[in-house]
Amino acid sequence: MKIRSVNELSDFLDTEMSWRKRELITIRFMILDCKGDRQRILLRSGFCLLYAHWEGFIKNSATYYLHLLAYKGLRYDELNEGLVALCLRRHMESTDKSTKIRSHLKITTFFLSQSSEKAKIPLDGIETHDNLKEEYFTDILNVLCLDRTKYESKFPLLDARLLKSRNEIAHGEENNPDFIDYDSVYEAIKYMIETFRNDLLNSAQSQSYKR
């Protein structure tokens, strides 16, 4: 994948969002057109699809953004703190429980001599843990230095409604949400997907990925 400009990033994000929104709108209309057991089954399926598109869009779009930054060939000392932390995370994880000085030399060497080198941005660095709840989404926002406050009002629906229902349904439990629950989560996910797309584009345009 090569993303070489903000316009290309915008095209990727719009394509990624449009087919997902089309599926979500379609199943919502299907749910509205049904009653009884058919609606109950579609509501259960609808929660799983909402989660799939939530995780899929956030992970893919953030990864597209990293591809753009990698193409720019920026140095470590040009990147904001979140992106530098992403680049160093694997080294930090390997030294987290070690008391041997040898384990910490890579990080020490980086701070002493490598900060002016071209950054090696991990293109697989966006982690959802297959369970994209508030905690993990906030971590992604911190990596990309994006404002958390825009999303905070939706977090209760994300964890208590979407994640809870999706996990119970995916594990074969008898979770039977009603349409009001489903529609409130639908609107929240739609808002967060659109907001995340706009935040990524604004960051790319304003170059807020720079320190």
Beta strands, then each sheet from edge to edge (+ up, - down):
end
